[in-house]
């Protein structure tokens, strides 16, 4: 097969599989649950370790939750725990989602669960999970606020570390 043919096949594959072509890489900022839906109320699928890579397929319009792949597993992660590095700059949380240019997507329970969780123990309770009205939204909001506080604290620490590093470099220059 010629190089032109290979190039044409690659372009065609990209056009036919837009979801795969649009996925971007990010890392988990801490150990975080990979969830079966965009809420802490959904069951955990796995734990993504701090510094582990994920592929971001898209995020909700609010940018708060993203559909990701972790190895061969698929699930949802709070964007508060995502980081993206571009040209030496680290983006976290919703800033990472923006920097990744993650597409806006929606969550369709039935197809998503059928495609990704059919063999999981919690799948047998699929009807219960689908009917769930998430009345515990107030508790979830508290969790989200805690996540935001943690992300802000982490950002402050990163800024402090950067400031200290700049001071050390400046101090070394004047020696």
C-alpha positions as a printed NumPy array, in Angstrom:
array([[  0.   ,   0.   ,   0.   ],
       [  1.436,   3.41 ,  -0.95 ],
       [  1.91 ,   6.324,   1.42 ],
       [ -0.848,   8.231,  -0.408],
       [ -3.235,   5.349,   0.192],
       [ -2.277,   5.177,   3.855],
       [ -2.85 ,   8.912,   4.201],
       [ -6.246,   8.645,   2.544],
       [ -7.206,   5.772,   4.85 ],
       [ -6.119,   7.788,   7.902],
       [ -8.16 ,  10.815,   6.812],
       [-11.181,   8.643,   6.053],
       [-10.911,   6.905,   9.443],
       [-10.786,  10.298,  11.147],
       [-13.902,  11.479,   9.318],
       [-15.814,   8.273,  10.015],
       [-14.942,   8.188,  13.707],
       [-15.261,  11.801,  14.906],
       [-15.58 ,  10.812,  18.565],
       [-12.255,   9.007,  18.489],
       [-10.575,  11.824,  16.594],
       [-11.845,  14.449,  19.016],
       [-10.791,  12.727,  22.235],
       [ -7.979,  14.514,  24.044],
       [ -5.577,  13.375,  26.748],
       [ -5.659,  14.645,  30.318],
       [ -4.48 ,  13.403,  33.731],
       [ -6.173,  12.927,  37.088],
       [ -4.964,  15.433,  39.682],
       [ -5.665,  13.033,  42.561],
       [ -7.201,   9.6  ,  43.08 ],
       [-10.733,  10.002,  41.774],
       [-13.721,   7.735,  41.17 ],
       [-14.661,   7.013,  37.596],
       [-18.482,   7.045,  37.704],
       [-21.212,   5.362,  35.663],
       [-22.852,   8.752,  35.098],
       [-22.235,  12.483,  35.61 ],
       [-22.901,  12.612,  39.342],
       [-21.435,  11.257,  42.559],
       [-24.784,   9.496,  42.992],
       [-23.897,   7.015,  40.215],
       [-21.897,   3.905,  41.105],
       [-18.109,   3.974,  40.884],
       [-16.703,   2.046,  37.916],
       [-13.054,   2.273,  38.97 ],
       [-10.567,   4.592,  40.657],
       [ -8.288,   6.644,  38.439],
       [ -4.984,   7.127,  40.235],
       [ -3.338,  10.509,  40.667],
       [ -1.279,  11.291,  37.572],
       [ -2.959,   8.565,  35.486],
       [ -3.937,   9.481,  31.942],
       [ -7.499,   9.549,  30.619],
       [ -9.017,  10.326,  27.213],
       [-11.667,  13.036,  27.342],
       [-14.469,  12.42 ,  24.837],
       [-16.577,  15.417,  25.829],
       [-18.067,  17.294,  28.755],
       [-21.497,  18.461,  29.84 ],
       [-22.49 ,  21.996,  28.924],
       [-21.789,  23.074,  32.516],
       [-18.233,  21.67 ,  32.038],
       [-18.555,  20.055,  35.49 ],
       [-18.473,  16.398,  34.334],
       [-16.603,  14.773,  31.461],
       [-17.017,  11.447,  29.668],
       [-13.593,   9.775,  29.734],
       [-11.835,   6.529,  28.904],
       [ -9.428,   5.064,  31.411],
       [ -7.643,   2.159,  29.825],
       [-10.425,   0.04 ,  28.35 ],
       [-13.091,   1.434,  30.702],
       [-15.462,   4.287,  30.064],
       [-17.044,   6.563,  32.661],
       [-17.551,  10.063,  33.991],
       [-15.112,  12.218,  35.982],
       [-15.665,  15.525,  37.676],
       [-13.67 ,  18.122,  35.752],
       [-12.364,  19.368,  39.117],
       [ -9.953,  16.433,  39.006],
       [ -8.691,  16.837,  35.435],
       [ -5.443,  18.498,  34.401],
       [ -4.095,  19.292,  30.952],
       [ -0.621,  20.534,  30.099],
       [ -0.149,  22.604,  26.956],
       [  3.17 ,  24.202,  26.028],
       [  4.421,  24.016,  29.594],
       [  1.295,  25.492,  31.169],
       [ -0.9  ,  23.368,  33.416],
       [ -4.656,  23.8  ,  33.298],
       [ -6.943,  22.242,  35.909],
       [-10.683,  21.839,  36.399],
       [-12.949,  23.681,  33.984],
       [ -9.907,  25.538,  32.636],
       [ -8.51 ,  22.159,  31.549],
       [-11.786,  21.366,  29.783],
       [-11.594,  24.68 ,  27.923],
       [ -7.913,  24.196,  27.035],
       [ -8.656,  20.663,  25.812],
       [-11.386,  22.079,  23.567],
       [-13.582,  19.235,  24.754],
       [-16.859,  19.083,  22.859],
       [-20.128,  19.647,  24.708],
       [-22.065,  16.39 ,  25.016],
       [-25.126,  15.099,  26.827],
       [-25.656,  11.985,  28.918],
       [-28.078,   9.413,  27.542],
       [-28.484,   6.828,  30.276],
       [-29.877,   3.855,  28.318],
       [-27.431,   3.645,  25.423],
       [-24.437,   4.649,  27.518],
       [-25.09 ,   1.976,  30.135],
       [-25.922,  -0.641,  27.494],
       [-22.675,   0.084,  25.64 ],
       [-20.351,   0.233,  28.631],
       [-21.74 ,  -1.545,  31.717],
       [-23.724,  -4.551,  30.564],
       [-21.367,  -6.973,  32.373],
       [-21.088,  -4.964,  35.596],
       [-22.813,  -6.078,  38.83 ],
       [-24.673,  -2.757,  39.167],
       [-26.155,  -3.186,  35.666],
       [-28.731,  -5.642,  36.998],
       [-30.197,  -2.677,  38.921],
       [-30.256,  -0.609,  35.719],
       [-33.976,   0.216,  36.031],
       [-33.494,   1.546,  39.549],
       [-30.568,   3.709,  38.451],
       [-32.47 ,   4.999,  35.432],
       [-35.561,   5.901,  37.499],
       [-33.506,   7.489,  40.225],
       [-34.567,  11.101,  40.587],
       [-31.47 ,  12.183,  42.501],
       [-33.33 ,  13.91 ,  45.281],
       [-30.017,  13.993,  47.057],
       [-29.021,  16.891,  44.781],
       [-28.436,  19.043,  47.843],
       [-25.869,  16.552,  49.13 ],
       [-24.318,  16.357,  45.676],
       [-24.092,  20.144,  45.592],
       [-22.232,  20.029,  48.918],
       [-19.821,  17.503,  47.381],
       [-19.378,  19.711,  44.329],
       [-18.671,  22.732,  46.516],
       [-16.144,  20.698,  48.488],
       [-14.544,  19.644,  45.208],
       [-14.339,  23.27 ,  44.1  ],
       [-12.781,  24.266,  47.439],
       [-10.238,  21.453,  47.068],
       [ -9.448,  22.517,  43.504],
       [ -8.99 ,  26.142,  44.609],
       [ -6.74 ,  25.045,  47.466],
       [ -4.688,  22.963,  45.029],
       [ -4.439,  25.926,  42.645],
       [ -3.263,  28.202,  45.48 ],
       [ -0.619,  25.644,  46.419],
       [  0.539,  25.4  ,  42.802],
       [  0.755,  29.189,  42.562],
       [  2.689,  29.321,  45.828],
       [  5.117,  26.678,  44.554],
       [  5.548,  28.586,  41.291],
       [  6.159,  31.828,  43.159],
       [  8.751,  30.118,  45.384],
       [ 10.468,  28.617,  42.34 ],
       [ 10.631,  32.045,  40.675],
       [ 12.143,  33.529,  43.833],
       [ 14.78 ,  30.769,  43.916],
       [ 15.658,  31.376,  40.263],
       [ 15.858,  35.122,  40.844],
       [ 17.985,  34.584,  43.952],
       [ 20.359,  32.333,  41.97 ],
       [ 20.723,  34.996,  39.292],
       [ 21.938,  37.555,  41.807],
       [ 24.483,  35.267,  43.432]])
